Amino acid sequence: MKRPWLVYGLSFIGGLVVFLIVLSFVLSFLLKFKELDFGRPQIGVLEIKGVIADPEEYLRAIKVFQERENIKGVVVRIDSPGGSVGASQEIFEELKKLRKFKPVVISMGNIAASGGFYISLGGNQTFALPGTLTGSIGVVLQVPNLEKLLKKLGVEAEVVKSGEYKDTGSFYRPLSPKEREYLQEKIKVIHSQFVKAIAEEKKLPETKVREIADGRIFTGEEALKLGLIDRLGGFWDAVDEVKKLAKIKEVKLVYLPEKKRSFWQFLLEEKASLLAEMVYFKPWFFPNY
């Protein structure tokens, strides 16, 4: 006995499944277009805040901004007192690469000093507020000496090393004169790299840069007179400058979202970071801008 209702029912279910599949593709397509804002020009905003230590997130953002065609330029908002040498240099170098394809304008917030200032050199132009604190051109290396404290606690270290300088910076003992001279030479080399980058990017004589590269901070007004920044202005002035350089009018600002982490990844990374700071004292030992 034929059951036409069963055939009709199965046909209906099959058609519904096909409809839902097609609908999902259409919705995905529309969401993608919404993300791109239907071809409307966009300006990427890269926010660099706090101590500069791990450059991964910033480097990833710069790469995305470079690859997305609808992003016509980038504003880099810096509010940082500085950070590690390697991270600052790497972000600076990637911004230099980016500006070959799209205008990059720097906007300094409350503070853009030391490593924060180093990164600002990667833009086409730099804006700062009159009261922005910037400059602090220099390198610092702080080695904790816990010898007296450890002796009181009865803690001693037996050191076996492959070379004379292998345990330089150990907090079990003070630096020797030779170690201090050795580290001072490294600081001079890194400092010269900083000075050279400023001279090249700001078109200033290297001798003039060295005169002010003694760690002093400057206000935005002072930095403008010294040629360390290009103009006084805030974030929206930087946005307008990008629009002008990119020859666009109405734009949408795009803040690249942070890398997504699961709850367990967050706990593990935070725990590992805390242990590293407690055990190895890395924030104090390695050179910082």
C-alpha positions, 0 to 999 in steps of 0.5 A: 500500500502506497503512503504518499504522505510519507514521500511528501514528508521525506521530501519536505524534510529534505527540502528543509535541510537544503534550505537551511544549508543554503541559508547558512551560506547566505548568512555567512556571506552577509556577515562577511560583507558586514565585517568588510562594511560593503567595501567602505574604506577602513582605518586600522587602529593599533593600540600599544598600551603598558609595558612592551614585553611580548610583541606577538599580538602587535605583529599579528595586527600589523600583518592583518592590517597590511593584508586587508585591502579595505584598510587604507591606513593605520593609526598607532595609538601609543600609551606606554613607558617603554619595554624590552629592547627586542620587542620595541625594535621588532614592532618598529621594523614591522611598522616601517614595512607597513608604511611602504604600502599604507600610511601609518600615523602615530598618536601619542597619548599620556606617555610614549617614552623610551621603547614607546618612543622607539616604536613611534619612529615607524610612522609616516608622521607623529602626533603628540599632545602638548603635555604628552611625556615622551623621549627618555632616549636610553637603555637601562639594565638593572641587576638585583644583588640579593647576596646579603639577604640570601646569606642571612637565609643561609642560601649559597650557590655552587656555580659550574660554568663554561666561561667567565661571563656565563653567570654575569648578572647572578643575584647571588653576588655583585658584578665584578669590575670586568662584568660591569665593563662588559655589560656597559659595552652592550648597553652602549651598542644598544643605545647607539642603535636607538640614536641611529634610528632617531637620526635616520627617521627624524632626519636629525644629525646624530650628534644632536640626537646624542646631546638629548639621548641621556634619558631625559623626558620631554613634553610634547611641546618640547619634543616638537621643538627638538624635532622628535615629533611632527605635530601637536594633536590628539587621536582624531587629528591622527585619524584625519591625517591618515584620511588625508594621506590615503585620500579618503573621506568617510571611513570606519575605524577597525580595532583588531580584536585580541587573540582569543584564549580559552579559560584554561589557556588563560590560567596556564599562561598567567601561572607560567608568567607569574612563576617566570617573574618570581624565579628568574627576575627577567623583568629586571635583568634584561636590557629595557628601553 
